[in-house]
Amino acid sequence: QVQLVESGGGLVQAGGSLRLSCAASGGTFSSYAMGWFRQAPGKEREFVAAIRRSGGIPSYADSVKGRFTISRDNAKNTVDLQMNSLKPEDTAVYYCGAGSSFGSSWSRTDYWGPGTQVTVSS
């Protein structure tokens, strides 16, 4: 099994930045594609960003493209999400997921972290 724990969430003002980190343990981290997802109150969980097992070119939701950057360090078993130019619409619980990708698309999520709250005030 893989255990995932997110950190770095908090309260920021619109236009600010925040960096989330996801630490993995168990399993083989490098064998999984990693992704970030978010869920706002009353809304479904949505895809934010993903990165393949070996890194390469990440994929992003259109709503965060140009503002968020996903990265991973297989030596440290971590995946980060740098969030810049934050908007109130970015307010959500952010989840780290380990799964698989096919081409530029996210295929499935095998493991989830418990999530970390990100709140962006206007």
N, C-alpha and C positions, 0 to 999 in steps of 0.2 A: 504494500500500500504506500501511497504518497500522502504526506501531510503538508498542508500549505497554511501559512500564517501571513496575513497582510499587516503592514504597519505604515505609518506616515500620514494618515488621515487627520483632518482637523478643520478648523474654521478659518477661511480666508476671505478677503474682499474681492469683488469683481476686478479682474485685471491682474490679480496676483498669481503666484505660482505655488505648486506643491509637488513633492516627489513621493510617490508610493513605492513601497518595496514589498516583495513577496518572497519569503524564505521557504524552501522545500526541504523535506527530510523523508527518508525512506525511498525505496524504489531507485530507479536510475533517472535522475533529473534530465540528463542530456538526451534521453530517449523520447521525451515528450515535447510537443509543441506547447507553448505557453500563451495564455491570453488574459486580457483584462476585460471584465464585464461590469456593468453597473445597473442598479435598480433604484429608481426613484419611487417615493410613496404613490401607490395607486397605479403604477405602471409595471409593465413586464420587464424582466431582465433583458438587457440589450448588449450586443457586442460593442466593444470599444477598440481594442487593438490586439494583435497577435503576432507572434514571432516563431519561426520554425525552430526545429531542434538545433540546427547548426547556425542559427542567426539568419543571415541573408537579408533580403528586403522584407521589412515588416508590412503588415496590412492594417488599415485603420478605417473606422467608421467615418463617413463623410462629415459628420458633425464635429469631429475632433481633429480631422486632418489639418496639418499645418500648425497645430497647437500642442498636441501630445506626442510624446516619443517613447516607444517601448524598447527596452534593451534587456539582455540577459547575460549572466556570467555563469557559465557552466562549472567553472572551477569553484565558485562559491555557492552554487545552487540557489541563485537568486534571479528574479526578474523584476525590473523596475518600470515605473510609468512616470515620466516627467510630464507634468501638466502645466502649461503656461497659458497666459491670457484667459484665465478662468472666467466663466460666466455663471450667473445664477442657475441657468439650465443644466449645468454640470453637477448640481447638487444631487447626491445619490450615495447609496452604499456601494462601494467598489469591491469587486470580488476577483480574486486570482483563480485561474483555472488551468489545469493540466490536461491535455488531450492530444488530438491529432488534427492535422490539416491536410488538405488536398489541393494542390496548386496554391492559389491565393485565397482559398476559402477555408473557414473553420469547419471541421467535420463533426467532432463530438467532444464533449467534456467528460473526462473520467473522474476527476477529483476537483473539489472546490475548497477554497479557504473560507473562513467564517465571515469575512468582509471587514471593511473599515469605512467609517463614515467620512464623507467629504461634504462640507457645507460652504457654499459660496454666497456671500451676502452682497446685496446691491448697494 
